[in-house]
Amino acid sequence: MKKFSPIYFLSVMIVFSACIKRDVLSKKDGASLPPVTSLALEELDSNKVFLSWGIPENIPENILRPLNVYIEVKEEVSSLKSLSIFNVTIPEDTRFEYAIPDPAKTYHITVKLNGLVNSTDPNFSNNIFSPGQTVIR
C-alpha cells in the first residue's frame, strides 16, 4: 500500500475548504440605518468641493434622533490602494464643504449615517453606521 504524505492531505483539505460557500458579509440582526440618498459633488473652484445628500425618511423608530453624518476622504494612491486622509462626524445635516489638499490627485469621498439605537442588548452595539455612498473627485 502506498503512503500519502501530510502535504497531500493538507492540499486536499485546502481544496475542499475553498469550495464551501460561506456568507461572511450577511446582514446582522438588530437595527440598521439606510444609506444617504442623492449624494452629489459640486466643484466650487479648483480646490474646494461642496457635497450634498438626502437623509432617508424611513429611519427606524428605535434609532435616536438627531443622527450624525460620518464623512471620510481617501486619497487614491493607485488603482488598488487608497489612504484615508480626513474624516469627520457632523450633526445631522445635508451638506458639507471640503478643501481638497491637492487638486491634481483623485479623492474618494464617502458619506454614512451614524446613530445610536435605543436598546441595551449586550449582544449588539448601540452605535451603528449605514452603508456608505461614495463620490470620486
The first five atom37 places (N, CA, C, CB, O) and aatype in JSON, in Angstrom:
{
  "aatype": [12, 11, 11, 13, 15, 14, 9, 18, 13, 10, 15, 19, 12, 9, 19, 13, 15, 0, 4, 9, 11, 1, 3, 19, 10, 15, 11, 11, 3, 7, 0, 15, 10, 14, 14, 19, 16, 15, 10, 0, 10, 6, 6, 10, 3, 15, 2, 11, 19, 13, 10, 15, 17, 7, 9, 14, 6, 2, 9, 14, 6, 2, 9, 10, 1, 14, 10, 2, 19, 18, 9, 6, 19, 11, 6, 6, 19, 15, 15, 10, 11, 15, 10, 15, 9, 13, 2, 19, 16, 9, 14, 6, 3, 16, 1, 13, 6, 18, 0, 9, 14, 3, 14, 0, 11, 16, 18, 8, 9, 16, 19, 11, 10, 2, 7, 10, 19, 2, 15, 16, 3, 14, 2, 13, 15, 2, 2, 9, 13, 15, 14, 7, 5, 16, 19, 9, 1],
  "atom_mask": [
    [1, 1, 1, 1, 1],
    [1, 1, 1, 1, 1],
    [1, 1, 1, 1, 1],
    [1, 1, 1, 1, 1],
    [1, 1, 1, 1, 1],
    [1, 1, 1, 1, 1],
    [1, 1, 1, 1, 1],
    [1, 1, 1, 1, 1],
    [1, 1, 1, 1, 1],
    [1, 1, 1, 1, 1],
    [1, 1, 1, 1, 1],
    [1, 1, 1, 1, 1],
    [1, 1, 1, 1, 1],
    [1, 1, 1, 1, 1],
    [1, 1, 1, 1, 1],
    [1, 1, 1, 1, 1],
    [1, 1, 1, 1, 1],
    [1, 1, 1, 1, 1],
    [1, 1, 1, 1, 1],
    [1, 1, 1, 1, 1],
    [1, 1, 1, 1, 1],
    [1, 1, 1, 1, 1],
    [1, 1, 1, 1, 1],
    [1, 1, 1, 1, 1],
    [1, 1, 1, 1, 1],
    [1, 1, 1, 1, 1],
    [1, 1, 1, 1, 1],
    [1, 1, 1, 1, 1],
    [1, 1, 1, 1, 1],
    [1, 1, 1, 0, 1],
    [1, 1, 1, 1, 1],
    [1, 1, 1, 1, 1],
    [1, 1, 1, 1, 1],
    [1, 1, 1, 1, 1],
    [1, 1, 1, 1, 1],
    [1, 1, 1, 1, 1],
    [1, 1, 1, 1, 1],
    [1, 1, 1, 1, 1],
    [1, 1, 1, 1, 1],
    [1, 1, 1, 1, 1],
    [1, 1, 1, 1, 1],
    [1, 1, 1, 1, 1],
    [1, 1, 1, 1, 1],
    [1, 1, 1, 1, 1],
    [1, 1, 1, 1, 1],
    [1, 1, 1, 1, 1],
    [1, 1, 1, 1, 1],
    [1, 1, 1, 1, 1],
    [1, 1, 1, 1, 1],
    [1, 1, 1, 1, 1],
    [1, 1, 1, 1, 1],
    [1, 1, 1, 1, 1],
    [1, 1, 1, 1, 1],
    [1, 1, 1, 0, 1],
    [1, 1, 1, 1, 1],
    [1, 1, 1, 1, 1],
    [1, 1, 1, 1, 1],
    [1, 1, 1, 1, 1],
    [1, 1, 1, 1, 1],
    [1, 1, 1, 1, 1],
    [1, 1, 1, 1, 1],
    [1, 1, 1, 1, 1],
    [1, 1, 1, 1, 1],
    [1, 1, 1, 1, 1],
    [1, 1, 1, 1, 1],
    [1, 1, 1, 1, 1],
    [1, 1, 1, 1, 1],
    [1, 1, 1, 1, 1],
    [1, 1, 1, 1, 1],
    [1, 1, 1, 1, 1],
    [1, 1, 1, 1, 1],
    [1, 1, 1, 1, 1],
    [1, 1, 1, 1, 1],
    [1, 1, 1, 1, 1],
    [1, 1, 1, 1, 1],
    [1, 1, 1, 1, 1],
    [1, 1, 1, 1, 1],
    [1, 1, 1, 1, 1],
    [1, 1, 1, 1, 1],
    [1, 1, 1, 1, 1],
    [1, 1, 1, 1, 1],
    [1, 1, 1, 1, 1],
    [1, 1, 1, 1, 1],
    [1, 1, 1, 1, 1],
    [1, 1, 1, 1, 1],
    [1, 1, 1, 1, 1],
    [1, 1, 1, 1, 1],
    [1, 1, 1, 1, 1],
    [1, 1, 1, 1, 1],
    [1, 1, 1, 1, 1],
    [1, 1, 1, 1, 1],
    [1, 1, 1, 1, 1],
    [1, 1, 1, 1, 1],
    [1, 1, 1, 1, 1],
    [1, 1, 1, 1, 1],
    [1, 1, 1, 1, 1],
    [1, 1, 1, 1, 1],
    [1, 1, 1, 1, 1],
    [1, 1, 1, 1, 1],
    [1, 1, 1, 1, 1],
    [1, 1, 1, 1, 1],
    [1, 1, 1, 1, 1],
    [1, 1, 1, 1, 1],
    [1, 1, 1, 1, 1],
    [1, 1, 1, 1, 1],
    [1, 1, 1, 1, 1],
    [1, 1, 1, 1, 1],
    [1, 1, 1, 1, 1],
    [1, 1, 1, 1, 1],
    [1, 1, 1, 1, 1],
    [1, 1, 1, 1, 1],
    [1, 1, 1, 1, 1],
    [1, 1, 1, 1, 1],
    [1, 1, 1, 1, 1],
    [1, 1, 1, 0, 1],
    [1, 1, 1, 1, 1],
    [1, 1, 1, 1, 1],
    [1, 1, 1, 1, 1],
    [1, 1, 1, 1, 1],
    [1, 1, 1, 1, 1],
    [1, 1, 1, 1, 1],
    [1, 1, 1, 1, 1],
    [1, 1, 1, 1, 1],
    [1, 1, 1, 1, 1],
    [1, 1, 1, 1, 1],
    [1, 1, 1, 1, 1],
    [1, 1, 1, 1, 1],
    [1, 1, 1, 1, 1],
    [1, 1, 1, 1, 1],
    [1, 1, 1, 1, 1],
    [1, 1, 1, 1, 1],
    [1, 1, 1, 0, 1],
    [1, 1, 1, 1, 1],
    [1, 1, 1, 1, 1],
    [1, 1, 1, 1, 1],
    [1, 1, 1, 1, 1],
    [1, 1, 1, 1, 1]
  ],
  "atom_positions": [
    [[0.83, -1.18, 0.0], [0.0, 0.0, 0.0], [0.88, 1.24, 0.0], [-0.95, 0.0, 1.21], [1.91, 1.3, 0.68]],
    [[0.46, 2.21, -0.76], [1.25, 3.43, -0.92], [0.95, 4.41, 0.22], [0.95, 4.08, -2.29], [-0.21, 4.58, 0.6]],
    [[1.99, 5.04, 0.76], [1.81, 6.02, 1.84], [1.55, 7.4, 1.24], [3.06, 6.06, 2.76], [2.13, 7.78, 0.23]],
    [[0.65, 8.14, 1.89], [0.36, 9.52, 1.47], [1.04, 10.48, 2.43], [-1.18, 9.78, 1.42], [1.02, 10.28, 3.65]],
    [[1.61, 11.49, 1.89], [2.32, 12.45, 2.73], [1.35, 13.42, 3.39], [3.36, 13.22, 1.9], [0.24, 13.6, 2.89]],
    [[1.75, 14.03, 4.49], [0.89, 15.04, 5.14], [0.61, 16.23, 4.23], [1.54, 15.52, 6.43], [-0.44, 16.86, 4.36]],
    [[1.52, 16.54, 3.32], [1.31, 17.65, 2.39], [0.15, 17.34, 1.46], [2.6, 17.94, 1.57], [-0.63, 18.23, 1.12]],
    [[0.02, 16.07, 1.05], [-1.09, 15.67, 0.2], [-2.42, 15.9, 0.92], [-0.94, 14.19, -0.22], [-3.34, 16.47, 0.35]],
    [[-2.51, 15.46, 2.16], [-3.74, 15.62, 2.93], [-4.05, 17.1, 3.17], [-3.64, 14.89, 4.27], [-5.21, 17.51, 3.1]],
    [[-3.04, 17.88, 3.45], [-3.23, 19.31, 3.65], [-3.75, 19.97, 2.38], [-1.93, 19.97, 4.1], [-4.63, 20.82, 2.43]],
    [[-3.2, 19.58, 1.24], [-3.64, 20.13, -0.05], [-5.1, 19.77, -0.31], [-2.76, 19.61, -1.19], [-5.87, 20.62, -0.77]],
    [[-5.48, 18.54, -0.03], [-6.87, 18.12, -0.23], [-7.8, 18.9, 0.7], [-7.02, 16.59, 0.02], [-8.88, 19.31, 0.28]],
    [[-7.4, 19.11, 1.92], [-8.23, 19.87, 2.88], [-8.42, 21.32, 2.42], [-7.58, 19.85, 4.29], [-9.51, 21.87, 2.53]],
    [[-7.36, 21.92, 1.9], [-7.45, 23.3, 1.42], [-8.4, 23.39, 0.23], [-6.06, 23.83, 1.03], [-9.22, 24.3, 0.16]],
    [[-8.29, 22.45, -0.68], [-9.17, 22.45, -1.86], [-10.62, 22.3, -1.45], [-8.78, 21.32, -2.84], [-11.48, 23.05, -1.93]],
    [[-10.92, 21.36, -0.56], [-12.31, 21.16, -0.14], [-12.84, 22.33, 0.68], [-12.42, 19.89, 0.66], [-14.01, 22.68, 0.56]],
    [[-12.0, 22.92, 1.52], [-12.48, 24.06, 2.32], [-12.72, 25.29, 1.46], [-11.47, 24.39, 3.42], [-13.56, 26.13, 1.8]],
    [[-12.01, 25.42, 0.34], [-12.22, 26.54, -0.57], [-13.55, 26.43, -1.29], [-11.08, 26.62, -1.57], [-14.08, 27.43, -1.76]],
    [[-14.08, 25.24, -1.4], [-15.34, 25.03, -2.11], [-16.57, 25.26, -1.24], [-15.39, 23.63, -2.67], [-17.69, 25.26, -1.76]],
    [[-16.41, 25.46, 0.04], [-17.54, 25.68, 0.94], [-17.98, 27.13, 0.83], [-17.16, 25.33, 2.41], [-17.17, 28.05, 0.95]],
    [[-19.27, 27.33, 0.6], [-19.81, 28.68, 0.49], [-20.13, 29.21, 1.88], [-21.09, 28.71, -0.42], [-20.87, 28.59, 2.65]],
    [[-19.55, 30.34, 2.19], [-19.8, 30.97, 3.49], [-20.35, 32.36, 3.25], [-18.5, 31.03, 4.35], [-19.82, 33.11, 2.43]],
    [[-21.39, 32.71, 3.95], [-21.99, 34.03, 3.81], [-21.4, 34.94, 4.88], [-23.55, 33.95, 3.93], [-22.05, 35.25, 5.88]],
    [[-20.16, 35.36, 4.65], [-19.42, 36.14, 5.64], [-20.03, 37.53, 5.82], [-17.96, 36.25, 5.23], [-20.07, 38.03, 6.94]],
    [[-20.48, 38.15, 4.74], [-20.97, 39.51, 4.81], [-22.49, 39.58, 4.9], [-20.5, 40.28, 3.6], [-23.12, 40.46, 4.31]],
    [[-23.07, 38.67, 5.64], [-24.52, 38.68, 5.77], [-24.97, 39.79, 6.72], [-25.03, 37.31, 6.27], [-24.2, 40.24, 7.57]],
    [[-26.21, 40.2, 6.56], [-26.76, 41.24, 7.41], [-26.97, 40.7, 8.82], [-28.09, 41.79, 6.83], [-27.49, 39.59, 9.0]],
    [[-26.58, 41.47, 9.79], [-26.73, 41.05, 11.18], [-28.11, 41.44, 11.7], [-25.63, 41.66, 12.06], [-28.75, 42.35, 11.17]],
    [[-28.54, 40.73, 12.73], [-29.81, 41.08, 13.38], [-29.67, 42.42, 14.07], [-30.23, 39.98, 14.39], [-28.56, 42.9, 14.32]],
    [[-30.79, 43.02, 14.37], [-30.79, 44.3, 15.07], [-31.14, 45.44, 14.14], [0.0, 0.0, 0.0], [-31.48, 45.23, 12.98]],
    [[-31.07, 46.65, 14.67], [-31.44, 47.85, 13.91], [-30.42, 48.13, 12.82], [-31.57, 49.06, 14.84], [-29.24, 47.79, 12.95]],
    [[-30.89, 48.75, 11.74], [-29.97, 49.16, 10.68], [-30.43, 50.5, 10.12], [-29.9, 48.09, 9.56], [-31.61, 50.84, 10.15]],
    [[-29.47, 51.23, 9.62], [-29.75, 52.54, 9.02], [-29.68, 52.44, 7.5], [-28.75, 53.61, 9.53], [-28.79, 51.77, 6.97]],
    [[-30.59, 53.08, 6.79], [-30.48, 53.11, 5.33], [-29.38, 54.09, 4.91], [-31.84, 53.49, 4.68], [-29.06, 55.01, 5.68]],
    [[-28.81, 53.93, 3.72], [-27.77, 54.85, 3.26], [-28.35, 56.22, 2.9], [-27.03, 54.27, 2.05], [-29.55, 56.36, 2.69]],
    [[-27.47, 57.21, 2.84], [-27.9, 58.55, 2.4], [-28.39, 58.44, 0.96], [-26.74, 59.59, 2.52], [-28.04, 57.5, 0.24]],
    [[-29.19, 59.4, 0.54], [-29.72, 59.39, -0.83], [-29.18, 60.58, -1.6], [-31.26, 59.4, -0.82], [-28.79, 61.59, -1.01]],
    [[-29.17, 60.46, -2.89], [-28.82, 61.57, -3.81], [-27.51, 62.26, -3.48], [-29.93, 62.59, -3.81], [-27.44, 63.49, -3.48]],
    [[-26.48, 61.49, -3.19], [-25.17, 62.09, -2.9], [-24.63, 62.75, -4.17], [-24.17, 61.01, -2.36], [-24.55, 62.12, -5.22]],
    [[-24.27, 64.02, -4.05], [-23.76, 64.77, -5.2], [-22.55, 65.59, -4.79], [-24.86, 65.69, -5.79], [-22.44, 66.03, -3.65]],
    [[-21.65, 65.79, -5.74], [-20.45, 66.59, -5.53], [-20.44, 67.72, -6.54], [-19.16, 65.72, -5.65], [-20.63, 67.5, -7.74]],
    [[-20.22, 68.92, -6.04], [-20.13, 70.1, -6.91], [-18.79, 70.77, -6.65], [-21.32, 71.09, -6.67], [-18.44, 71.02, -5.5]],
    [[-18.04, 71.06, -7.71], [-16.75, 71.72, -7.54], [-16.97, 73.23, -7.51], [-15.77, 71.34, -8.68], [-17.49, 73.81, -8.46]],
    [[-16.57, 73.85, -6.4], [-16.73, 75.3, -6.26], [-15.61, 76.04, -6.96], [-16.78, 75.69, -4.78], [-15.83, 77.06, -7.61]],
    [[-14.39, 75.53, -6.82], [-13.23, 76.03, -7.56], [-12.23, 74.88, -7.63], [-12.59, 77.31, -6.87], [-12.59, 73.74, -7.35]],
    [[-11.0, 75.15, -7.99], [-10.04, 74.06, -8.23], [-9.71, 73.25, -6.97], [-8.77, 74.63, -8.8], [-9.31, 72.09, -7.08]],
    [[-9.86, 73.84, -5.79], [-9.51, 73.09, -4.58], [-10.63, 73.03, -3.54], [-8.28, 73.68, -3.96], [-10.35, 72.7, -2.38]],
    [[-11.86, 73.35, -3.9], [-12.98, 73.26, -2.96], [-14.14, 72.52, -3.6], [-13.43, 74.66, -2.5], [-14.5, 72.77, -4.75]],
    [[-14.73, 71.6, -2.82], [-15.9, 70.87, -3.29], [-17.03, 71.03, -2.29], [-15.57, 69.37, -3.51], [-16.81, 71.24, -1.1]],
    [[-18.25, 70.93, -2.81], [-19.45, 71.03, -2.0], [-20.21, 69.72, -2.15], [-20.34, 72.27, -2.41], [-20.58, 69.34, -3.26]],
    [[-20.44, 69.02, -1.03], [-21.18, 67.77, -1.03], [-22.6, 68.02, -0.55], [-20.49, 66.71, -0.14], [-22.83, 68.81, 0.36]],
    [[-23.55, 67.34, -1.18], [-24.93, 67.4, -0.7], [-25.53, 66.01, -0.8], [-25.78, 68.44, -1.52], [-25.15, 65.22, -1.66]],
    [[-26.48, 65.72, 0.08], [-27.12, 64.41, 0.12], [-28.47, 64.56, 0.79], [-26.24, 63.37, 0.86], [-28.8, 65.62, 1.34]],
    [[-29.25, 63.51, 0.75], [-30.54, 63.5, 1.42], [-30.53, 62.46, 2.53], [0.0, 0.0, 0.0], [-29.84, 61.45, 2.44]],
    [[-31.3, 62.73, 3.56], [-31.45, 61.77, 4.66], [-32.77, 61.05, 4.44], [-31.41, 62.49, 6.07], [-33.82, 61.69, 4.34]],
    [[-32.75, 59.71, 4.37], [-33.97, 58.97, 4.09], [-35.03, 59.18, 5.17], [-33.65, 57.49, 3.95], [-34.71, 59.44, 6.33]],
    [[-36.27, 59.05, 4.78], [-37.37, 59.22, 5.73], [-37.67, 57.95, 6.51], [-38.61, 59.66, 5.0], [-38.32, 58.01, 7.55]],
    [[-37.2, 56.81, 6.03], [-37.54, 55.53, 6.67], [-36.53, 55.12, 7.75], [-37.62, 54.45, 5.61], [-36.06, 53.99, 7.76]],
    [[-36.2, 56.04, 8.64], [-35.31, 55.75, 9.77], [-36.12, 54.98, 10.81], [-34.69, 57.09, 10.38], [-37.19, 55.44, 11.22]],
    [[-35.65, 53.81, 11.26], [-36.39, 53.04, 12.27], [-36.64, 53.84, 13.54], [-35.63, 51.75, 12.61], [-35.84, 54.71, 13.91]],
    [[-37.74, 53.56, 14.2], [-38.13, 54.31, 15.4], [-37.2, 54.08, 16.58], [-39.53, 53.93, 15.8], [-37.11, 54.92, 17.47]],
    [[-36.51, 52.94, 16.6], [-35.64, 52.66, 17.76], [-34.26, 53.32, 17.63], [-35.48, 51.16, 17.92], [-33.38, 53.05, 18.45]],
    [[-34.07, 54.15, 16.63], [-32.82, 54.89, 16.48], [-33.05, 56.32, 16.94], [-32.31, 54.85, 15.0], [-33.97, 57.0, 16.49]],
    [[-32.19, 56.77, 17.84], [-32.35, 58.1, 18.43], [-32.01, 59.19, 17.43], [-31.47, 58.24, 19.67], [-31.08, 59.05, 16.63]],
    [[-32.76, 60.26, 17.49], [-32.5, 61.43, 16.64], [-31.96, 62.54, 17.51], [-33.79, 61.89, 15.88], [-32.29, 62.54, 18.7]],
    [[-31.18, 63.46, 17.05], [-30.71, 63.6, 15.68], [-29.6, 62.6, 15.38], [-30.22, 65.01, 15.43], [-28.89, 62.14, 16.27]],
    [[-29.48, 62.28, 14.11], [-28.42, 61.39, 13.63], [-27.13, 62.19, 13.44], [-28.83, 60.7, 12.32], [-27.14, 63.42, 13.46]],
    [[-26.05, 61.48, 13.25], [-24.79, 62.09, 12.85], [-24.49, 61.67, 11.42], [-23.62, 61.68, 13.81], [-25.04, 60.68, 10.93]],
    [[-23.64, 62.42, 10.76], [-23.2, 62.09, 9.41], [-21.68, 61.95, 9.46], [-23.65, 63.18, 8.36], [-20.97, 62.87, 9.88]],
    [[-21.19, 60.78, 9.03], [-19.77, 60.49, 9.02], [-19.26, 60.68, 7.6], [-19.47, 59.04, 9.55], [-19.8, 60.09, 6.66]],
    [[-18.22, 61.49, 7.44], [-17.64, 61.78, 6.12], [-16.16, 61.39, 6.17], [-17.81, 63.3, 5.73], [-15.42, 61.79, 7.06]],
    [[-15.75, 60.59, 5.18], [-14.36, 60.17, 5.09], [-13.82, 60.46, 3.69], [-14.21, 58.65, 5.42], [-14.48, 60.19, 2.69]],
    [[-12.62, 61.03, 3.64], [-11.96, 61.34, 2.38], [-10.72, 60.46, 2.28], [-11.58, 62.86, 2.28], [-9.89, 60.42, 3.18]],
    [[-10.63, 59.74, 1.14], [-9.47, 58.89, 0.89], [-8.77, 59.36, -0.37], [-9.89, 57.4, 0.76], [-9.42, 59.67, -1.38]],
    [[-7.46, 59.42, -0.31], [-6.65, 59.78, -1.47], [-6.28, 58.5, -2.22], [-5.36, 60.56, -1.04], [-5.79, 57.54, -1.63]],
    [[-6.53, 58.5, -3.53], [-6.2, 57.33, -4.34], [-4.71, 57.3, -4.6], [-6.98, 57.35, -5.68], [-4.15, 58.21, -5.21]],
    [[-4.05, 56.24, -4.12], [-2.61, 56.08, -4.29], [-2.33, 55.32, -5.58], [-2.0, 55.35, -3.08], [-1.43, 55.68, -6.34]],
    [[-3.09, 54.28, -5.82], [-3.02, 53.51, -7.06], [-4.43, 52.99, -7.34], [-1.97, 52.32, -6.96], [-5.36, 53.27, -6.58]],
    [[-4.58, 52.24, -8.42], [-5.91, 51.74, -8.74], [-6.4, 50.72, -7.72], [-5.91, 51.12, -10.13], [-7.6, 50.42, -7.67]],
    [[-5.51, 50.19, -6.9], [-5.88, 49.2, -5.9], [-5.76, 49.68, -4.46], [-5.04, 47.98, -6.07], [-6.12, 48.96, -3.54]],
    [[-5.26, 50.89, -4.25], [-4.99, 51.34, -2.89], [-5.38, 52.79, -2.71], [-3.53, 51.14, -2.54], [-5.15, 53.63, -3.59]],
    [[-5.98, 53.08, -1.55], [-6.27, 54.46, -1.19], [-5.99, 54.64, 0.3], [-7.75, 54.84, -1.52], [-6.11, 53.7, 1.09]],
    [[-5.62, 55.86, 0.67], [-5.29, 56.17, 2.06], [-6.28, 57.18, 2.63], [-3.86, 56.72, 2.16], [-6.6, 58.18, 1.98]],
    [[-6.75, 56.91, 3.83], [-7.65, 57.84, 4.48], [-6.86, 59.06, 4.93], [-8.37, 57.18, 5.68], [-5.86, 58.92, 5.65]],
    [[-7.29, 60.25, 4.51], [-6.56, 61.47, 4.88], [-7.39, 62.4, 5.75], [-6.12, 62.2, 3.63], [-6.86, 63.33, 6.35]],
    [[-8.71, 62.16, 5.81], [-9.57, 63.05, 6.59], [-10.87, 62.33, 6.9], [-9.84, 64.37, 5.82], [-11.42, 61.62, 6.06]],
    [[-11.36, 62.52, 8.14], [-12.72, 62.08, 8.46], [-13.28, 62.98, 9.53], [-12.74, 60.6, 8.92], [-12.55, 63.54, 10.35]],
    [[-14.59, 63.12, 9.5], [-15.27, 63.99, 10.44], [-16.68, 63.46, 10.66], [-15.29, 65.47, 9.94], [-17.28, 62.88, 9.76]],
    [[-17.2, 63.67, 11.85], [-18.59, 63.36, 12.16], [-19.28, 64.67, 12.48], [-18.72, 62.34, 13.34], [-18.86, 65.4, 13.37]],
    [[-20.35, 64.96, 11.73], [-21.08, 66.21, 11.93], [-22.5, 65.9, 12.37], [-21.07, 67.07, 10.64], [-23.0, 64.81, 12.09]],
    [[-23.17, 66.84, 13.04], [-24.57, 66.63, 13.4], [-25.42, 66.51, 12.13], [-25.08, 67.78, 14.29], [-25.01, 66.94, 11.06]],
    [[-26.59, 65.92, 12.27], [-27.49, 65.66, 11.14], [-27.6, 66.89, 10.24], [-28.88, 65.25, 11.64], [-28.17, 67.91, 10.62]],
    [[-27.05, 66.77, 9.03], [-27.04, 67.85, 8.06], [-27.08, 67.23, 6.67], [-25.79, 68.77, 8.24], [-26.93, 66.02, 6.53]],
    [[-27.27, 68.03, 5.65], [-27.34, 67.52, 4.29], [-26.34, 68.18, 3.35], [-28.74, 67.7, 3.75], [-26.48, 68.1, 2.13]],
    [[-25.33, 68.83, 3.92], [-24.32, 69.46, 3.07], [-23.01, 69.61, 3.84], [-24.81, 70.84, 2.56], [-22.98, 69.65, 5.07]],
    [[-21.92, 69.7, 3.06], [-20.59, 69.82, 3.65], [-19.65, 70.38, 2.6], [-20.08, 68.44, 4.18], [-19.71, 70.0, 1.43]],
    [[-18.8, 71.29, 3.01], [-17.8, 71.89, 2.12], [-16.43, 71.39, 2.55], [-17.88, 73.45, 2.15], [-16.12, 71.36, 3.74]],
    [[-15.6, 71.01, 1.55], [-14.29, 70.45, 1.86], [-13.24, 71.06, 0.94], [-14.3, 68.91, 1.72], [-13.47, 71.22, -0.26]],
    [[-12.08, 71.39, 1.51], [-10.96, 71.93, 0.73], [-10.05, 70.76, 0.34], [-10.16, 73.02, 1.54], [-9.47, 70.1, 1.21]],
    [[-9.92, 70.52, -0.94], [-9.09, 69.43, -1.47], [-7.62, 69.8, -1.27], [-9.4, 69.16, -2.98], [-7.21, 70.89, -1.67]],
    [[-6.81, 68.91, -0.65], [-5.4, 69.23, -0.41], [-4.58, 69.42, -1.69], [-4.77, 68.14, 0.41], [-3.77, 70.34, -1.78]],
    [[-4.79, 68.55, -2.68], [-4.02, 68.63, -3.92], [-4.99, 68.4, -5.1], [-2.85, 67.57, -3.94], [-5.41, 67.27, -5.32]],
    [[-5.34, 69.45, -5.83], [-6.3, 69.31, -6.92], [-5.88, 68.34, -8.03], [-6.55, 70.66, -7.53], [-6.72, 67.9, -8.81]],
    [[-4.61, 68.0, -8.12], [-4.13, 67.1, -9.15], [-4.39, 65.63, -8.82], [-2.66, 67.32, -9.39], [-4.29, 64.77, -9.7]],
    [[-4.73, 65.33, -7.57], [-4.93, 63.94, -7.15], [-6.41, 63.58, -7.18], [-4.36, 63.71, -5.74], [-7.28, 64.44, -7.25]],
    [[-6.68, 62.26, -7.12], [-8.04, 61.74, -7.1], [-8.43, 61.38, -5.68], [-8.18, 60.51, -8.03], [-7.65, 60.79, -4.94]],
    [[-9.66, 61.75, -5.3], [-10.14, 61.51, -3.94], [-11.48, 60.77, -3.99], [-10.29, 62.84, -3.17], [-12.31, 61.01, -4.87]],
    [[-11.67, 59.86, -3.03], [-12.92, 59.14, -2.86], [-13.54, 59.67, -1.56], [-12.69, 57.57, -2.81], [-12.94, 59.57, -0.49]],
    [[-14.73, 60.23, -1.66], [-15.4, 60.83, -0.5], [-16.63, 60.0, -0.19], [-15.78, 62.33, -0.77], [-17.54, 59.87, -1.01]],
    [[-16.66, 59.43, 1.02], [-17.74, 58.54, 1.46], [-18.56, 59.21, 2.55], [-17.17, 57.2, 1.96], [-18.02, 59.83, 3.46]],
    [[-19.88, 59.08, 2.44], [-20.8, 59.65, 3.42], [-21.66, 58.53, 3.98], [-21.69, 60.78, 2.77], [-22.24, 57.74, 3.24]],
    [[-21.74, 58.46, 5.32], [-22.53, 57.44, 6.01], [-23.36, 58.11, 7.11], [-21.62, 56.33, 6.61], [-22.94, 59.12, 7.68]],
    [[-24.52, 57.55, 7.39], [-25.29, 57.97, 8.55], [-24.79, 57.21, 9.76], [-26.82, 57.74, 8.34], [-24.35, 56.07, 9.65]],
    [[-24.85, 57.85, 10.91], [-24.41, 57.25, 12.16], [-25.45, 57.57, 13.23], [-22.99, 57.76, 12.58], [-25.86, 58.72, 13.37]],
    [[-25.86, 56.56, 13.98], [-26.86, 56.81, 15.01], [-26.74, 55.84, 16.17], [0.0, 0.0, 0.0], [-26.03, 54.84, 16.1]],
    [[-27.45, 56.17, 17.23], [-27.49, 55.33, 18.42], [-28.83, 54.63, 18.5], [-27.23, 56.16, 19.7], [-29.88, 55.22, 18.23]],
    [[-28.79, 53.35, 18.86], [-30.0, 52.55, 18.99], [-30.5, 52.68, 20.43], [-29.75, 51.06, 18.61], [-29.72, 52.65, 21.38]],
    [[-31.8, 52.81, 20.57], [-32.42, 52.94, 21.88], [-32.67, 51.54, 22.45], [-33.75, 53.74, 21.79], [-33.81, 51.12, 22.59]],
    [[-31.58, 50.82, 22.77], [-31.71, 49.49, 23.37], [-30.47, 49.21, 24.21], [-31.91, 48.39, 22.29], [-29.45, 49.89, 24.08]],
    [[-30.59, 48.22, 25.06], [-29.46, 47.87, 25.93], [-29.06, 46.41, 25.75], [-29.82, 48.14, 27.4], [-28.58, 45.79, 26.7]],
    [[-29.25, 45.85, 24.57], [-28.88, 44.47, 24.3], [-27.35, 44.36, 24.28], [-29.49, 43.99, 22.95], [-26.71, 44.99, 23.43]],
    [[-26.75, 43.58, 25.19], [-25.3, 43.48, 25.24], [-24.7, 42.74, 24.04], [-24.88, 42.79, 26.5], [-23.49, 42.77, 23.85]],
    [[-25.54, 42.07, 23.24], [-25.04, 41.32, 22.09], [-24.86, 42.18, 20.85], [-25.97, 40.2, 21.78], [-24.25, 41.74, 19.88]],
    [[-25.39, 43.4, 20.87], [-25.32, 44.27, 19.71], [-24.83, 45.65, 20.13], [-26.68, 44.36, 19.01], [-25.17, 46.13, 21.21]],
    [[-24.05, 46.27, 19.28], [-23.58, 47.62, 19.53], [-24.76, 48.58, 19.41], [-22.44, 48.02, 18.55], [-25.64, 48.39, 18.58]],
    [[-24.77, 49.61, 20.24], [-25.84, 50.61, 20.1], [-25.41, 51.76, 19.2], [-26.26, 51.14, 21.47], [-26.2, 52.68, 18.97]],
    [[-24.18, 51.74, 18.69], [-23.67, 52.75, 17.77], [-23.56, 52.1, 16.39], [-22.27, 53.32, 18.24], [-22.71, 51.24, 16.17]],
    [[-24.43, 52.51, 15.45], [-24.46, 51.85, 14.15], [-24.22, 52.84, 13.02], [-25.78, 51.14, 13.96], [-24.46, 54.04, 13.15]],
    [[-23.74, 52.32, 11.9], [-23.49, 53.11, 10.69], [-24.3, 52.53, 9.54], [-21.97, 53.11, 10.34], [-24.58, 51.33, 9.5]],
    [[-24.68, 53.39, 8.62], [-25.34, 52.94, 7.4], [-24.29, 52.5, 6.39], [-26.25, 54.07, 6.81], [-23.11, 52.8, 6.56]],
    [[-24.7, 51.8, 5.34], [-23.75, 51.58, 4.24], [-23.32, 52.92, 3.66], [-24.36, 50.67, 3.14], [-24.12, 53.86, 3.64]],
    [[-22.12, 53.02, 3.19], [-21.61, 54.29, 2.66], [-21.95, 54.52, 1.21], [0.0, 0.0, 0.0], [-22.09, 53.57, 0.43]],
    [[-22.09, 55.77, 0.86], [-22.24, 56.19, -0.53], [-20.97, 57.0, -0.86], [-23.57, 57.05, -0.76], [-20.54, 57.82, -0.05]],
    [[-20.39, 56.76, -2.03], [-19.1, 57.38, -2.37], [-19.17, 58.14, -3.7], [-18.01, 56.3, -2.46], [-19.8, 57.7, -4.66]],
    [[-18.52, 59.28, -3.71], [-18.32, 60.04, -4.95], [-16.81, 60.17, -5.16], [-19.02, 61.45, -4.88], [-16.04, 60.15, -4.2]],
    [[-16.4, 60.3, -6.4], [-14.98, 60.4, -6.73], [-14.7, 61.75, -7.36], [-14.55, 59.27, -7.68], [-15.42, 62.2, -8.25]],
    [[-13.66, 62.39, -6.89], [-13.22, 63.67, -7.44], [-11.76, 63.59, -7.77], [-13.49, 64.83, -6.45], [-11.18, 64.57, -8.25]]
  ]
}
